[in-house]
Amino acid sequence: MNWAKVWAGDGNASTAQDWARSLGLHLTDLDPDNNLTLALPSGGSLTLFRRQHGTQFEQALTVTWKMRAHRASENSAVIEQALAAWTGYYEAAVGALGSPEREPRVDVVGDTGPAALFKPTDGPALFELRVNRATGMTEGARPGSASIRVLIHPA
């Protein structure tokens, strides 16, 4: 991905579809705030969030794994599966991006799980790999969900 081009934004000089094509991607959604969701060759999607009232982007997000509990009693199993999946995604990120800025804690309590920040020396992007849990999931009051997300920021 040409992150320098992504962070520069589309400048509203062409249609969002044309700009996405210039990145080699396909636009799948343009929300009311003009944030773009693009189809990735892997089959996933990437959402680009604009700076407020601007033509530049300040963050990108892709969800690489997700699971939802059907009953509140399944919440702990969903959290365990997310933490187990995290290991593989973390190892893949280290292989692709190098060592993180600091080793992530995996015993985090509450609504967020482990997170790792990667700062490749050869690119204009920071990559944050994190486990996200639905609010209140650890209390078990209602069924929840967990996901593994990659947030990408300008370097």
Beta strands, then each sheet from edge to edge (+ up, - down):
strand 1: 26-30
strand 2: 36-39
strand 3: 45-50
strand 4: 57-68
strand 5: 112-118
strand 6: 125-133
strand 7: 145-154
sheet 1: 1+ 2- 3+ 4- 7+ 6- 5+
end
